[in-house]
């Protein structure tokens, strides 16, 4: 079924946008900011997917992209709740699985290393921004607890994946050098 038959509608020319429930809100509304941040995160995962990744990581990121579309649906339909606890548990299991292959951290690390790892760290920061936007929206409107938890765990996973991708490429973490 075709959902978008016309892309240019001109309905947003006045600074408003339509939500999936038919209502219109300002493009500067907290809901739209959160939706944009989630969309940016999903797009950045698409950039990471353009890298040469191990198939399990590729599959994981594609699954997360689908979850982020579910989250976008929640944001586009006020009061909706599309993310499920199973999706949160999937993220938590991925954190445990990938982190179990890494050594303990004794110091802060710098984002970087391989291009894929650096992009995972960048995605982590975008995820944290999306989380802040969601929390901000939740101060005035209903936001599902699962959505908040999902973004919080996803940023943890992206941190772990940054480290894991460096290790998988034969590199190490870039440790922060404390100045005396």
MOJO-V34297 format. One line per field, one symbol per residue. ss: DSSP state (@ for helix, = for strand, . for the rest). phi: phi as a letter, one per 30 degrees, with the letter a starting at -180 (. if undefined). psi: psi as a letter, one per 40 degrees, with the letter a starting at -180 (. if undefined). A space follows every 10 residues. Layout:
# MOJO-V34297
ss->???
phi->???
psi->???
This chain:
# MOJO-V34297
ss->.......... .....===.. ...===...@ @@@@@@@@@@ @@@@@@@@@. ....@@@@@@ @@@@@@@@@@ @@@@@@.... ....@@@@@@ @@@@@@@@@. ........== ....@@@@@@ @@@@@@@@@@ @@@@@@@@.. ....@@@@@@ @@@@@@@@@@ @@@@@@@@.. ...==.....
phi->.dcccbddci dcdcjcbccd djdcbddcde dddddddddd dddddddddd ddcdeddedd ddddeddddd dededdbeid bcdceddddd dddddddddd ccdddcadcc dljddddddd dddddddddd ddddddeddb bdbdddddde dddddddddd dedddddddi cbdcddcddd
psi->hhdhdhdhee eedeeiihie eeihiieeid dddddddddd ddddddddee ihihdddddd dddddddddd dddddeghei hdiidddddd ddddddddde eiiiheiiii habidddddd dddddddddd dddddddede ihhidddddd dddddddddd ddddddddee aiihhhhhi.
